[in-house]
């Protein structure tokens, strides 16, 4: 892993994730999202 992207599930963090994947490839990027009671719980569901 070369990059870890903290993701809120919003547009900005999703764009950062896409840019990291584009630059480094999917095998070198991981995303981390932590649910701590924020209102957009649906955005981070998988």
C-alpha positions in Angstrom: 0.0 0.0 0.0 1.3 3.4 -1.0 -1.7 5.5 0.0 -4.4 5.5 2.6 -7.4 7.8 1.8 -9.7 8.8 4.6 -13.2 8.8 3.2 -16.3 10.5 4.5 -18.3 9.3 1.6 -18.7 12.8 0.2 -17.7 14.2 -3.1 -14.4 15.6 -2.0 -13.0 12.5 -0.4 -14.4 10.3 -3.3 -12.6 12.5 -5.7 -9.4 12.2 -3.7 -9.8 8.4 -3.7 -10.3 8.4 -7.5 -7.2 10.5 -8.0 -5.1 8.3 -5.8 -6.3 5.2 -7.7 -5.6 6.9 -11.0 -2.1 7.8 -9.9 -1.1 4.7 -8.0 -3.4 1.9 -9.1 -6.0 0.0 -7.1 -3.5 -2.4 -5.6 -1.6 0.5 -4.0 -4.6 2.4 -2.5 -6.7 1.7 0.5 -9.7 3.7 1.8 -10.7 4.0 5.4 -14.1 5.3 6.7 -15.1 5.5 10.3 -18.7 5.9 11.4 -18.9 8.1 14.5 -22.5 9.1 14.4 -22.4 11.5 11.5 -25.6 12.2 9.6 -24.5 10.8 6.3 -24.4 7.1 7.4 -26.0 6.0 4.1 -23.2 7.5 2.1 -20.6 5.1 3.7 -22.6 1.9 3.7 -21.3 -0.8 1.4 
